[in-house]
Amino acid sequence: MNNHSPKLRRIWPKGFTLLEILVASTLLIIISGFLLQLLSGTSRLIEQNRGRFSADTRAQAVLGLLDEEIQDGIIRPDLAAFPGGRMELYTRRRAQGGDRPVSLVGYHVDTTAGTLQRAAIPTSWTPASATDFSFGNTNSLPLLPAYTSTNPAWREVASGVVALRLTFVGIDGLASTTQFIQGGTNATSGVLVTVATIDDRTESRLRDTGKLTPFLQDNFWLASPPVNQTFGQYWNSQISSQTNQGFSHLRIAERYVPLPH
């Protein structure tokens, strides 16, 4: 019997060759670049969604405000409402400085600052209160002052508002973007309110680059939609052909508001 143990050979781990190291380094660089690109794209997506959420929240807040204003509106055959398709009417709300729960209200988009402005003219119970109303004038509301940025009657209620348009829907189903009709078989039964808003960062970026005012005053917002489209549908259909960077975080929202009875 052989009592001698076989000699043990010490085996050292084999090292990496230069070629293997180069291949591994190349793969690591490729994978790192892919991950960086993926993370960058994810970051942009998160930022974009955050901007859309902010613009959507703003749009819904504006719609809610206008919804309540219209629901409180005073619709009478001897008083004008929505003259020229504008958001102007008497409402059952007391304005500051008045002692009567009625005020003349108007909304206007400042196309140099991107803000929604509101004016509320008070009324009173005094003997001279008749002068607070333009009875018999169904075409205009002369007691509502024209908007200027320096007029203290107008106050900002929302920022980041690009456009506001109204569509008047009759009981016969026909719609008009300029004419509110009281009485008759085609009387207006409700108002479709359309707003376009942007988020804070887009607003700041446009302002810093001097592009905010041109964006707000673009003829795109002034064009009338085809007869078979609402303002919202028309704007959305046209956005894809626009190159202005403000459209990336733009939110267009609509709400139908039935008129009070």
SEKOL-340491 format. One record per residue (C-alpha): residue number from 1; y negated, x negated, z. Coordinates in steps of 0.25 Angstrom, whole numbers, plus 2048, in hexadecimal, padded with zeros to 3 digits. Example, Ala and Ser with C-alpha at 12.3 -4.5 7.8 and 13.67 -1.06 7.14 Angstrom:
+-----+-------+------+-----+
! pos ! north ! east !  up !
+-----+-------+------+-----+
!   1 !   812 !  7CF ! 81F !
!   2 !   804 !  7C9 ! 81D !
+-----+-------+------+-----+
END
This chain:
+-----+-------+------+-----+
! pos ! north ! east !  up !
+-----+-------+------+-----+
!   1 !   800 !  800 ! 800 !
!   2 !   7F2 !  7FB ! 7FC !
!   3 !   7EA !  7FB ! 809 !
!   4 !   7DD !  7F6 ! 802 !
!   5 !   7D3 !  801 ! 7FF !
!   6 !   7CD !  801 ! 7F1 !
!   7 !   7BF !  7FB ! 7F0 !
!   8 !   7B4 !  805 ! 7F1 !
!   9 !   7AA !  804 ! 7E6 !
!  10 !   79B !  807 ! 7E9 !
!  11 !   796 !  810 ! 7DF !
!  12 !   787 !  811 ! 7DD !
!  13 !   780 !  81D ! 7D7 !
!  14 !   77C !  81B ! 7C9 !
!  15 !   76D !  81B ! 7C7 !
!  16 !   765 !  822 ! 7BC !
!  17 !   762 !  81C ! 7AF !
!  18 !   754 !  81B ! 7AA !
!  19 !   758 !  825 ! 79F !
!  20 !   75C !  82F ! 7A9 !
!  21 !   750 !  82D ! 7B1 !
!  22 !   747 !  82F ! 7A5 !
!  23 !   74F !  83C ! 7A1 !
!  24 !   74E !  841 ! 7AF !
!  25 !   73F !  83E ! 7B0 !
!  26 !   73D !  845 ! 7A2 !
!  27 !   744 !  852 ! 7A7 !
!  28 !   73C !  852 ! 7B4 !
!  29 !   72F !  851 ! 7AC !
!  30 !   733 !  85C ! 7A3 !
!  31 !   738 !  865 ! 7AF !
!  32 !   72B !  862 ! 7B6 !
!  33 !   722 !  866 ! 7AA !
!  34 !   72A !  873 ! 7A8 !
!  35 !   729 !  877 ! 7B7 !
!  36 !   71A !  873 ! 7B7 !
!  37 !   718 !  87C ! 7AB !
!  38 !   720 !  887 ! 7B1 !
!  39 !   718 !  886 ! 7BE !
!  40 !   70B !  886 ! 7B6 !
!  41 !   70E !  892 ! 7AE !
!  42 !   713 !  899 ! 7BB !
!  43 !   705 !  896 ! 7C1 !
!  44 !   6FE !  89B ! 7B5 !
!  45 !   706 !  8A8 ! 7B5 !
!  46 !   703 !  8AA ! 7C4 !
!  47 !   6F4 !  8A8 ! 7C2 !
!  48 !   6F4 !  8B1 ! 7B6 !
!  49 !   6FB !  8BC ! 7BE !
!  50 !   6F2 !  8BA ! 7CA !
!  51 !   6E6 !  8BC ! 7C1 !
!  52 !   6EC !  8C8 ! 7BA !
!  53 !   6EF !  8CE ! 7C8 !
!  54 !   6E0 !  8CB ! 7CC !
!  55 !   6DB !  8D2 ! 7C0 !
!  56 !   6E4 !  8DD ! 7C1 !
!  57 !   6E0 !  8E0 ! 7D0 !
!  58 !   6D2 !  8DF ! 7CC !
!  59 !   6D4 !  8E9 ! 7C0 !
!  60 !   6DB !  8F3 ! 7C9 !
!  61 !   6D0 !  8F2 ! 7D4 !
!  62 !   6C6 !  8F6 ! 7C9 !
!  63 !   6CE !  901 ! 7C4 !
!  64 !   6D0 !  907 ! 7D2 !
!  65 !   6C1 !  906 ! 7D4 !
!  66 !   6BE !  90D ! 7C7 !
!  67 !   6C9 !  917 ! 7C9 !
!  68 !   6C3 !  91C ! 7D7 !
!  69 !   6B5 !  91C ! 7D1 !
!  70 !   6B9 !  925 ! 7C6 !
!  71 !   6C1 !  92E ! 7CF !
!  72 !   6B5 !  930 ! 7D7 !
!  73 !   6AC !  933 ! 7CB !
!  74 !   6A3 !  93F ! 7C9 !
!  75 !   6A6 !  945 ! 7BC !
!  76 !   69D !  950 ! 7B9 !
!  77 !   698 !  956 ! 7AB !
!  78 !   689 !  953 ! 7AF !
!  79 !   68B !  945 ! 7B3 !
!  80 !   68F !  939 ! 7AA !
!  81 !   69B !  931 ! 7AD !
!  82 !   6A0 !  924 ! 7A6 !
!  83 !   694 !  924 ! 79C !
!  84 !   697 !  91B ! 790 !
!  85 !   6A5 !  919 ! 795 !
!  86 !   6A0 !  911 ! 7A1 !
!  87 !   6A5 !  912 ! 7B0 !
!  88 !   699 !  91A ! 7B5 !
!  89 !   69A !  927 ! 7BD !
!  90 !   696 !  92E ! 7C9 !
!  91 !   6A0 !  92D ! 7D4 !
!  92 !   6A2 !  934 ! 7E2 !
!  93 !   69F !  927 ! 7E9 !
!  94 !   694 !  924 ! 7F2 !
!  95 !   68C !  918 ! 7EE !
!  96 !   684 !  90E ! 7F7 !
!  97 !   677 !  914 ! 7FA !
!  98 !   67B !  923 ! 7F7 !
!  99 !   67E !  92E ! 800 !
! 100 !   686 !  936 ! 7F6 !
! 101 !   694 !  934 ! 7F3 !
! 102 !   691 !  933 ! 7E4 !
! 103 !   68C !  926 ! 7DC !
! 104 !   68A !  922 ! 7CE !
! 105 !   694 !  917 ! 7CB !
! 106 !   695 !  90D ! 7BF !
! 107 !   69E !  901 ! 7BC !
! 108 !   69B !  8F6 ! 7B3 !
! 109 !   6A2 !  8E9 ! 7AF !
! 110 !   698 !  8DD ! 7AF !
! 111 !   69C !  8D5 ! 7A3 !
! 112 !   696 !  8C8 ! 7A7 !
! 113 !   69C !  8C7 ! 7B4 !
! 114 !   6A9 !  8CF ! 7B3 !
! 115 !   6A6 !  8D9 ! 7BF !
! 116 !   6A7 !  8E8 ! 7C0 !
! 117 !   69A !  8ED ! 7C5 !
! 118 !   698 !  8FB ! 7CC !
! 119 !   68B !  903 ! 7CF !
! 120 !   68B !  90F ! 7D8 !
! 121 !   67E !  917 ! 7D8 !
! 122 !   67D !  91F ! 7E5 !
! 123 !   679 !  92E ! 7E6 !
! 124 !   672 !  936 ! 7F1 !
! 125 !   671 !  944 ! 7F7 !
! 126 !   662 !  943 ! 7F6 !
! 127 !   65A !  94E ! 7EE !
! 128 !   658 !  943 ! 7E4 !
! 129 !   667 !  941 ! 7E2 !
! 130 !   667 !  948 ! 7D5 !
! 131 !   660 !  93C ! 7CF !
! 132 !   66D !  934 ! 7D3 !
! 133 !   675 !  93C ! 7C8 !
! 134 !   672 !  93C ! 7B9 !
! 135 !   677 !  94B ! 7B8 !
! 136 !   677 !  950 ! 7AA !
! 137 !   679 !  942 ! 7A4 !
! 138 !   687 !  941 ! 79F !
! 139 !   685 !  935 ! 796 !
! 140 !   680 !  92A ! 7A0 !
! 141 !   67E !  927 ! 7AE !
! 142 !   66F !  922 ! 7AE !
! 143 !   66F !  920 ! 7BD !
! 144 !   679 !  915 ! 7BD !
! 145 !   672 !  908 ! 7BA !
! 146 !   676 !  8FF ! 7AF !
! 147 !   67E !  8F3 ! 7B3 !
! 148 !   677 !  8E5 ! 7B5 !
! 149 !   67C !  8DA ! 7BE !
! 150 !   66F !  8DA ! 7C6 !
! 151 !   66F !  8E9 ! 7C9 !
! 152 !   673 !  8EB ! 7D8 !
! 153 !   679 !  8F9 ! 7D5 !
! 154 !   685 !  8F2 ! 7CE !
! 155 !   68F !  8EB ! 7D7 !
! 156 !   69B !  8E3 ! 7D3 !
! 157 !   6A8 !  8EA ! 7D7 !
! 158 !   6B2 !  8E1 ! 7D0 !
! 159 !   6B3 !  8D3 ! 7C9 !
! 160 !   6BC !  8CF ! 7BD !
! 161 !   6B9 !  8DC ! 7B6 !
! 162 !   6B9 !  8D9 ! 7A7 !
! 163 !   6B8 !  8E8 ! 7A1 !
! 164 !   6B8 !  8F6 ! 7A5 !
! 165 !   6BA !  902 ! 79B !
! 166 !   6BC !  910 ! 79D !
! 167 !   6C4 !  91A ! 794 !
! 168 !   6C2 !  929 ! 796 !
! 169 !   6CE !  931 ! 794 !
! 170 !   6CC !  940 ! 790 !
! 171 !   6D5 !  94C ! 794 !
! 172 !   6D9 !  94C ! 786 !
! 173 !   6DF !  93E ! 787 !
! 174 !   6D4 !  938 ! 77E !
! 175 !   6CD !  92C ! 783 !
! 176 !   6BF !  926 ! 781 !
! 177 !   6B9 !  919 ! 786 !
! 178 !   6AB !  91D ! 786 !
! 179 !   6AA !  92C ! 788 !
! 180 !   6AC !  934 ! 795 !
! 181 !   6AD !  942 ! 792 !
! 182 !   6AB !  94E ! 79C !
! 183 !   6B0 !  95B ! 799 !
! 184 !   6B7 !  961 ! 78D !
! 185 !   6C5 !  95F ! 788 !
! 186 !   6C3 !  950 ! 786 !
! 187 !   6BD !  94E ! 794 !
! 188 !   6C0 !  941 ! 79B !
! 189 !   6CB !  942 ! 7A5 !
! 190 !   6CD !  934 ! 7A9 !
! 191 !   6C8 !  925 ! 7A7 !
! 192 !   6D0 !  919 ! 7A3 !
! 193 !   6CA !  90D ! 7AA !
! 194 !   6CD !  8FF ! 7A4 !
! 195 !   6C9 !  8F2 ! 7AB !
! 196 !   6CB !  8E4 ! 7A7 !
! 197 !   6CB !  8D9 ! 7B2 !
! 198 !   6CD !  8CA ! 7B4 !
! 199 !   6D1 !  8C2 ! 7C0 !
! 200 !   6C8 !  8B9 ! 7C8 !
! 201 !   6CC !  8AC ! 7C2 !
! 202 !   6CB !  8B1 ! 7B4 !
! 203 !   6BD !  8B6 ! 7B7 !
! 204 !   6B9 !  8A9 ! 7BD !
! 205 !   6BF !  8A1 ! 7B2 !
! 206 !   6B7 !  8A9 ! 7A7 !
! 207 !   6AB !  8A8 ! 7AF !
! 208 !   6AB !  899 ! 7B1 !
! 209 !   6AE !  897 ! 7A2 !
! 210 !   6A3 !  8A0 ! 79E !
! 211 !   6AC !  8AA ! 798 !
! 212 !   6AC !  8B6 ! 7A1 !
! 213 !   6A0 !  8BD ! 79B !
! 214 !   6A5 !  8BC ! 78D !
! 215 !   6B2 !  8C1 ! 791 !
! 216 !   6AC !  8CD ! 798 !
! 217 !   6A3 !  8D0 ! 78C !
! 218 !   6AE !  8CE ! 782 !
! 219 !   6AE !  8DA ! 777 !
! 220 !   6BC !  8DB ! 77B !
! 221 !   6B8 !  8E4 ! 787 !
! 222 !   6AF !  8ED ! 77F !
! 223 !   6B8 !  8F1 ! 774 !
! 224 !   6BD !  8FF ! 774 !
! 225 !   6CC !  901 ! 773 !
! 226 !   6D4 !  908 ! 768 !
! 227 !   6D5 !  917 ! 76B !
! 228 !   6E4 !  915 ! 76F !
! 229 !   6E1 !  90B ! 779 !
! 230 !   6DA !  90A ! 787 !
! 231 !   6D1 !  8FE ! 78A !
! 232 !   6DC !  8F8 ! 792 !
! 233 !   6E6 !  8F9 ! 787 !
! 234 !   6DC !  8F3 ! 77D !
! 235 !   6D8 !  8E8 ! 785 !
! 236 !   6E6 !  8E4 ! 788 !
! 237 !   6E9 !  8E4 ! 779 !
! 238 !   6DE !  8DB ! 776 !
! 239 !   6DF !  8D1 ! 781 !
! 240 !   6EA !  8C9 ! 779 !
! 241 !   6E0 !  8C6 ! 76E !
! 242 !   6D6 !  8C1 ! 778 !
! 243 !   6D4 !  8B2 ! 77B !
! 244 !   6CB !  8B3 ! 787 !
! 245 !   6D1 !  8AD ! 793 !
! 246 !   6CC !  8B9 ! 79C !
! 247 !   6D7 !  8C1 ! 796 !
! 248 !   6E2 !  8B9 ! 79D !
! 249 !   6E0 !  8C0 ! 7AB !
! 250 !   6DA !  8CD ! 7A6 !
! 251 !   6DF !  8DA ! 7AB !
! 252 !   6DD !  8E7 ! 7A4 !
! 253 !   6DF !  8F4 ! 7AC !
! 254 !   6DD !  903 ! 7AA !
! 255 !   6DE !  90F ! 7B2 !
! 256 !   6DC !  91E ! 7AF !
! 257 !   6D3 !  925 ! 7B9 !
! 258 !   6D3 !  935 ! 7B8 !
! 259 !   6C5 !  93B ! 7BA !
! 260 !   6C3 !  942 ! 7C7 !
! 261 !   6C3 !  951 ! 7C6 !
+-----+-------+------+-----+
END
